[in-house]
């Protein structure tokens, strides 16, 4: 490698900033990508850095190609897993997802008059469309609701919701320095500085306490004159696994802010929408809960959870034919 180029690439490099000092949170200059392309000719880590920069400038097809080259030469299992996730995140997503709300009566008494609420899934344009195909819930304003008259002792009910999700990887860069409807005193730099004040537990190996962190950022942003929403969704881990995740969003812009991601990869932490992050709903309407259950009895203990999984289209088609009355169809019009 040319010595001057090596100095340019090494100067100011920080993993937390995703790339070299030529890159800002707002935009990625073309010369930074050219330097990265030259460095990548030597292979190794530079290929991954180039792929990351291509991904963050919205050149997802080229990024996938570079990530694949790096994966083919990787001997580190953890790096290979990360590269596989970046490859899938750079590809369009068109899939069926089943959200299963599971309620178990752990008591020895009948549970009566149970009301179940989950947030209403909505599309996130311009990069995502959610179509509600079928399920055991009925849409009411910003919620999906279902009523259970009777749940006998030691029994479990599963309430499914089947979604068709079409999503393109997307990037909002170049990000505007300031945002409509926000105090003139708040800039992009102020937002990134605010995010850096949010601590991330060092012991966490997974997504971490994302919901608590999203609420914390929302409260601190409100004090600074910036309104933020809390978005709930799914995080793809590998080809088959889905984890629930939460992050913030600037209302009216669609721009996401993910504090847990920002601390390890600052450029992806703001304004980046790879297809391995799947937004589903606004958490503001359910106080941050995926499932809320209400019932009048005091002597009842219910175990409540929600699970998410990819669905096989043939299985879903067969299920709808066999049990057309079990799954209640929805109006597919979207509320944005």
N, C-alpha and C positions, 0 to 999 in steps of 0.2 A: 504494500500500500504506500502511496505517496506520503512522505513525512508530514507535509503541510496539511494534507487531508486528514491524517491521523490526529493531528493536533486539533483541527477544527471539530472533529467528531467527538473527541474525548473531552474537550473543554465544556464544563458546565453540565455534564451528563448527570442525570438523577433518575432512578427508576420511578420515583414518585411523580415526576413530570413527564413520564412516558417517552421522552426523547431528548434531543439536544437543546441547548439554550436558544437556538434559532426558532424554536416552536413556542407559541404562546397559547393560552387557553382560548383565545378568540379565533385564531387562524393558524394555518400551517403553510409557511412560505414555500413556493415551488423550489427554491434553491435548497431548502432543507431536504426535500425529497430527492433531489439530484445528488446531494452529498451521500444520502443513505443508499441510493442505487449504486454509486461507485463503491461504497464500503461493502455492500452485499456481494459484490463479485468475488470477495475473498471468503464468502461463506460464513459459517459459525453464527455467533450471536447477531452479527450485522444483518443477516437475512431476516431474523425475527424482528429487529428494529424497523427494517424497511416495511415488512408486512404490517406492523402496528401503525406506522405512519400512513400507509396506503388505506388501511381500514378507517382511520380517523379522518381522512379527507374524503371519504365516501367512495373510494375506488375499491369496492368490495371484491369484485372478480379478480383483480390483480392481487389483492391481499390474500385471498384464499389460495391462489397459486403459490405465493411465497410461503405461506404457512405450511402448505403441503410439502414443499421442498424441504423446509426445516424439519417437518415430522419424519420424512423419509430418512433423514440422517441422525435423528435423535436416538440416544441410548438411555436417556433418563426417563423412567416411567412417569414421574410427576410432570416433567416438561411435556412429554408426549400427550398426557391427558389434557393439559392446558392448551396445547396446540390443536387437539381435536375439538375442544370447545370453541376455540377461535375460528376454526374452519366452519363449524356448523353455524356459528354466529354471523358469518359472512355470507351465508346462503339464504335465499328466500325460504320462508316457512309456510307450509300449507298443510294443516293437520287438524285432526279431531281431538279434543281434550274432554275428558269426563271429570267433572268436579263432583265428588261424592261426599255429602254431609251425612255423617254417621252419628246416630243418637241411640244410646243404650240405657235402658232403665235398670240401674244397679240395685234398686230397692226391692222389697218384698210386697210392695203395694202397687196397684194400678196407677199409672201416671195419666192424668186427664187434662184435656184442654191445653195442649202444648202448641205454642206459636213459634215458628222458626223463621228467622230472617237472615239473608245474606245480601251483600251489596249487589247492585245491578251491574252486570258486565256491559261495558260500552266500548265502542271502537275508539282507536287513537289515531286519527288522521294526522299527517298524510301517509303514514307508513303501515298502518294496521287496520284491518276490518275484522270485527267479531260478529258472527252470525249465530244466534241462539236457535239451535235446531229443535231440541225437545228437552223434557225434564219433568221433575215433580214439583217445580216452583211456578208461581204466577207473578208476573211483573206488576208492581204497584209503585209508581213514581220512581224513586231512586233505589228501590229495594226489590228483592225477590222474596216472596213469602210462601209459606205452606202451613197448614193447620193439621195437627194430629189429635183426633178426638180421644183415642185410647192407646196407650202403650203398656202392655201387660208386664208384670215383674220379670226381670232377668231376660228380657227380649231386646232385640236391636232392630232399628229401621234404618235403611239406607235411602237417602233422597238424592237422585242423580240430576245433574245438569250437563247437557251435552252441547259443546261449543265447536263451531267451525272457525278456526283462526287462520287468517291469511296475513302474513307480515313480511315486509321487505326490510332488510337492514338499512338503516338511515342515519344520517348525521346532519345536525343543524348548523355546522360550521359553514362560513364564518359567523360566529356568534355576535349579535349586536352588543355594543358596549353598554347601552342602557335599554330599558324595556318600557313599553307603553304602560301608563298607569302607575308607574313606580316613581317614588320620590327621586327628584333630580340628584339627590345626594348619594344614591345607591348605584354603583357601577358593577360591571362584571368582576373587576378586581376586588371590590368590596365583598362580593358574594363568595369568591374563592377564599378570601381571607377569613370570612365568617365560618366557612366549612372547616378550615384548618383548626378552628378552636374547638371543634367537636371531637372528644377523645374516642378512640377505638380500643376496646380491650385487647391487650397483646396475646391473651391466651386463646382467643377465638381462632379456629381453623376453618370454619365454614363462613356463611354469610354474616354471622354475628347477630347481635341484638338490633336488627335493622329497624324495627318499628319504633322502639324507644328512641333511637338515634334520629329517625325522621321527625318525630314529635319535638325532640329537643331543637333541631335545626329550625323547624317551623316557628317555635316560640322565640328563638333568638333573632330570626329574620324579621318577625313581626315587630320586635323592639327596634330594629334598624329601618323600618319603613318598607319592608319587602313582604308581600303576601306569597305564601307557598301552600300548595295542597299536598296531601299524602296519597300516593298511588300504591295500590296493592297489586301483586301479580305473581308470576312464576319465573323461576330461574332454572334453565335447563342445565343439568349436570350429566355429561355423557349422552349417549344416544337415547336412553330410555327413562332417565330419572328427572323428576320435577320437584323443586323445593319452593315453598312459599317465600316471598320476599317483599320488601316495602322500600319505597324511596320517595323523594319529593318531586314536585313539578311546579313550574311557574305558570300560573293560570293564564289562559288566553294565548299562550305561545306553544304549548306542547313540549317545551324543553324540559327534559328530566334532569334532576340532580340526585346523584347517588353518593351519599357520604362514605359508606363503607367501601365503595369502589374507588372513590376519589383519593383516599389515603394511599392506595397502592398503585393507582393509575389515573393521575389527575385529569388527563385529557378525555378518558372515557367516562370520568365521573360527572361531567357536565355536557349535555347536549348530544349524547351518543346513544343510539338505539340499535344495537346489534340484535339479531333475531334469536339469541339465546336468553334475552330478557323479554318476557312477555307480559306487558301491562294488561290488567283485567278491569279494574274498577277504582273509583274514588273512595277512600276510606273515611272521608269526612262524615258520611251519612250513617256510619255504624260505629263511630268512636274507635276505629282501628281494629274492629273484630271481623274475621271472616264469617263467623257464625254467631248469631245471638238467639238465645232460646228463652222464652217467657212462659211461665206456668204458675198457677195460683197456689199449689200445695206446698206446705212447709216441710213435710216429712219424706220428700222424694229426693233421690240423688241420681242425676243424669250424667253420663259420660258423653262428652260432645267433642267431635273432631271433624276436620275436613281433609280429604285426600284428593290428590290430582294425579291423573295418569293419561298417557296417550291412548287413543282408542283405535282399534282396527275398524276401518270403514265397513268391511263385510259383516263383522260382528254387529255393528250398530244397525245396519240395514236389516239384518235378520231379526234383531231384537224388536225393532219397530213393527215388523210384519207379524211377529208372534204375539206381541203385547201392545197393540195400538192404543188401548185405553189406559195403560199404566203410565206411559210417558205423555205428558200434556204438551201439545205444540204451542209455540209462541208466535206472536207477531214479530217478524224479523226487522221491523223498522228500528232505526238506531236513535238513541237520545244522546246527543253530543253535549 
